[in-house]
Amino acid sequence: MLDEVERWLADRSWSAADRPLDQLLDRKRAAGTTVSVVLPALDEEATVGEIVEVIRRDLMDGLPVPLVDELVVVDSGSTDRTAEVAAKAGARVVHRDEILPRLPAVPGKGEVLWRSLLATTGEIVCFVDADLRDFSSAFVSGIVGPLLTDPQVQFVKAMYDRPLGDAPGQGGRVTELVARPLLNLHWPRLAGFVQPLGGEYAVRRSLLERLPFPVGYGVELGLLVDALHTVGLDAMAQVDVGVRLHKHQSGQALGRMAAAIYRTAQLRLSRGHLVRPVLTQFERGPDGFVPRTHPVDTEERPPMLEIEEYAVRRVA
């Protein structure tokens, strides 16, 4: 590991317990900083309600000053009761297609996160996946904390244990097999991030609006790499928030995720030679193995500052 990364691990890796809520509320009141929490959601009726309820109970309602000013669930086309459950629990629910309607939406998590910048106003934007179980509000307060207490910090990732069933530490298979090798080989300054693909991170809007967003599974790796090049390692940090429990993807879904992440990395390594952006997987059918070919996410959205509607809102 690079000496710079060892130093960064000592200086920029914290625990959520290092910044008690009372301290964060005092800092927030003094600075007047606003915080938006965004939950991208697709068919998450089983979990999204509890997440919203916990955030409202612990970080919004009944506090002398709320830590979270805005709680938005962006529904990316759910066919279940995700929107209804989220709204009943106390979130503002916005459908992906209602945001920037002149630009047809494409499927993908990154698309939803990118559009959420137009649906929120907070100076700090905190992303939280909507499929988490046994959710703790420390997932939010922990990663927002460094941004409220240290003006030099601009990008904070959550780190946590990821059990796979009853096996501790065995989750995050795409991280260990794809993302971590890519980062160590090509961006070794990012080798200290425990969960580089984690969906829980908080970022200053002033940075997010300057970054391109891969529309699909590559969004976390893309934002991490681009943030490094934009603001440098010392402006980035990570916070231990405990254990992350969520539903796990099938092996084939993980393959598609891995391909999109590799593609995102490849684009950042070279804008010249392009690999073929498709992935063929195999499923056993009645007559043997059947090939299934899937497109790999290749589209990216430009920095939000380049979008006319966003620029108009900033001037207003």
Stockholm file with secondary structure:
# STOCKHOLM 1.0

chainA/1-316         MLDEVERWLADRSWSAADRPLDQLLDRKRAAGTTVSVVLPALDEEATVGEIVEVIRRDLMDGLPVPLVDELVVVDSGSTDRTAEVAAKAGARVVHRDEILPRLPAVPGKGEVLWRSLLATTGEIVCFVDADLRDFSSAFVSGIVGPLLTDPQVQFVKAMYDRPLGDAPGQGGRVTELVARPLLNLHWPRLAGFVQPLGGEYAVRRSLLERLPFPVGYGVELGLLVDALHTVGLDAMAQVDVGVRLHKHQSGQALGRMAAAIYRTAQLRLSRGHLVRPVLTQFERGPDGFVPRTHPVDTEERPPMLEIEEYAVRRVA
#=GR chainA/1-316 SS CCHHHHHHHHHHEEEGGGSCHHHHHHHHHHHTCCEEEEEEESSCTTTHHHHHHHHHHHHTTTCSSCSCSEEEEEESSCSSSHHHHHHHHTCEEEEGGGSSTTSCCCSSHHHHHHHHHHHCCCSEEEECCTTEESCCTHHHHHHHHHHHHCTTCCEEEEEEECCBTTBTTCCCHHIIIIIHHHHHHHCGGGTTCSCTTCSCEEEEHHHHTTSCEESSTTHHHHHHHHHHHHHCGGGEEEEEEEECEECCCCHHHHHHHHHHHHHHHHHHHCSSSCCCCEEEEEEEETTEEEEEEEECCCCEECCGGGCHHHHHHHHC
#=GC SS_cons         CCHHHHHHHHHHEEEGGGSCHHHHHHHHHHHTCCEEEEEEESSCTTTHHHHHHHHHHHHTTTCSSCSCSEEEEEESSCSSSHHHHHHHHTCEEEEGGGSSTTSCCCSSHHHHHHHHHHHCCCSEEEECCTTEESCCTHHHHHHHHHHHHCTTCCEEEEEEECCBTTBTTCCCHHIIIIIHHHHHHHCGGGTTCSCTTCSCEEEEHHHHTTSCEESSTTHHHHHHHHHHHHHCGGGEEEEEEEECEECCCCHHHHHHHHHHHHHHHHHHHCSSSCCCCEEEEEEEETTEEEEEEEECCCCEECCGGGCHHHHHHHHC
//
